[in-house]
Amino acid sequence: MTVRAEASGVRVVVCSGEFDLDTTGLLMDACDVRPVPAGLLVIDVRQVTFGDSSFLNALIRLRNTRRLALQGPLPSQLHRMMEMTGALPLFDIRDTTPERAG
């Protein structure tokens, strides 16, 4: 997981790998913006290979406490879980699928 702050007040947290009850705390720690409040928190989930319900709960908690967007496209497993639980419409998802040149 990497964290970067952009000049515009945006804080970006790039997640990769698997997130479950044992690792979701790392996400919460990385998103802790008390020292320097972010105007927008962007969580890049494009490289998440697995996320369980604790990961989804963390995303919802973060969304409920600050402006948040998910950088996508969402991995299929995460998309399915969010769709099945009804959580998908809660999030601003910024899809960065490149346009194909024709």
N, C-alpha and C positions, 0 to 999 in steps of 0.2 A: 504494500500500500504506500502510495506517495501522496504528499500534500503540497500544494503550491498556492500562493496568494497572487492574484493578478492586480494590476494597478487600479482597475475599476471597482475594487472592493469585493471582487468575486473570489471565493476560496474553492479550489478544486481538489477533491479527494479521488484519486484513481485507485480502484479496487481490482484485485486480480486473485484468482484461485478460488478456494472454497470458504464459505462463511457459514458457521453453525454456532451453537451455544458457546463453544470454547473460543471462537475467534471473533465473534461479533463485538465484543468489548473493545477490540482494537479499532474497529470502525468508529465506535462512539468516542473513543479517546482522540482519534484523528480529526473528528468533526467538532471537538470542543473548541469553540471560538471565543471563549471568555477573554483571553488576553487581547485579541484584535478582532472585534466584531466584523463579521462579513456581511456585505449587503446581500449576497446570494451565495448559497452553498450548492455546489454542483458535485454530485457523486457520479463518477464515471464507472458504470457497471459493465462495460463492453467485454471485459476480460474475466468476469465472474463465471466460473465453471459450475458452481453449485451454491445455492443459498437456501437455507431451511427457514422455518417459520420464525426463528429468532432473528434472522437477518431481515425478514420482512417487517417484523415488529420494530426493529431498530430504525429502519427506513421510515416507518410511519411515525415513530416518536420524534425523529429528527424533523420530519415534515410538519409536525404539529407545533414545533418550537421555533421555527425560522423559515425564511424563504428558501425553498429547496427545488432543485431540478435534477432529474436523472439524465445522464449522458448515455445515449443509446447508439445503435439499436440494442434493445434488451436481449440478453441471451435467451434461448428458447425455454429453458427450464424455469428461469425467473419470470418470464412473460406468462407462461402457463400458470404458475403458482399465483401470480398477481391477478390473473384473469379468473381463476377458479375461486379465489377468496373475495372477489369484488373490489380489490384494492387498486386495480389498474387506473380507474378514473381519478383517483386521488392525486396522482402525480403529473407534474409537468415533465414530459419526456422529450428530450431534444435529440432527435435521430440525426446522426451524422453519416448516414449511408451516402457515399459519394455518388454524385450524378454520373451516369454513364454517358460518355461522349458517343454521339451517333454518327 
